[in-house]
């Protein structure tokens, strides 16, 4: 049975990781964890892109050998993913032999088919974006200087021998694929832009450089190295290594700035090679910081380590996917994170768990039931009924929508506590008090199952306090989604899940 194969882009190692890298990777991790909880076999791939002119320049500026520099920076990404609890199954680097061999294999295949041919490139090149730029796409800056449309940096005018990929031949096939598979371009709001770009006519693209030595040599012509983007895109296929239970990828999660590469060039490459296409390419938006675009000149890149030192890893993961719909642009500020932390994590969820656990400990002696209350209008039944909608939203990468549904349940549970007032029932009707608390405990167990992909550490702490004893071998995927993952247990009072930030 094929594994569900989800990927992040390969992150360029010319600088340390920041919030933008974390955003993409946390989203991919949440999707992977969610599908594993459903009993699916999942493969999450991430890694680093380590070739090209910018790496040569960054290594030289740091006074290091190219590979030493890549080793050092790639390790920073690994360390951050470990810190953020990213459950990746494979981490690929473009400097690995397993990747370089596959890049040359695919390049040779396209040479033999006539889809790669030698010619001469005359035009503009964006060193910062490592991309060729059409004259019509360039932005005219002060003094008539031509700037990259994304980087805003001056473009170089190149004239060099190069190998071209016959991208122009694949426009009609790409448009037909978009029509036949409307889910391929996601979110749907971004699809028209890609379709228009292809409909306007594609040009053949340069896929090698002679002036950049830090790259994969063109097989049989080592004066050329393979263009860094052509090289990097192949990582998804090279990491699969021909495994039939992996390829094709089910979803590539990327930033909107590299959507064209993944939605146009990459599928055309696969078509030319006779390989299956990925199921979907999802392009999310950008983060600004307090209303300003992140940039080196402003020095406003958000360091995930700094944020997690103050708010914790799980609160950071939560905020990234809660603040705005996945696919839209968003703005990061410590004030916004603190507001959500206090209102939704500390008050709504943390305080609810603390109240219920303390009441169960006081009024029930910490003893818990084996099953949720049956019949009637139990909160746990209503909560479990939402599982299907939450699952559908996560599957569609609507993480914001899924969290909103989860928080609707949490708000309802808080209201139910206030309405039923177990502290009063403990004095007047102990049997009803027990039923109300049993119902709340099972409802919270359901919630803990829902939040596990988003906040794995806090979900585990929450389950421990709620007396959850896991017996995974005896559970079905439906059981896990419905929160039925426990036997009779004992309340375990613990510290506040989310201490309020004053």
Helices and strands as residue ranges (DSSP letters): E 4-8, E 11-12, H 19-37, E 42-49, H 53-62, H 66-83, E 90-93, H 97-113, E 116-126, E 131-133, G 135-137, E 139-140, G 142-144, E 146-147, E 156-165, G 167-170, H 171-180, E 185-186, H 188-199, E 205-206, E 208-209, E 217-218, E 221-226, H 228-233, H 235-240, E 251-255, G 256-258, H 259-260, I 261-265, H 266-273, E 281-284, E 287-289, E 292-293, H 304-311, H 313-322, E 330-332, H 334-340, I 341-351, H 352-363, H 379-385, H 387-395, H 399-420, H 422-428, H 430-451, H 456-465, G 472-474, H 477-481
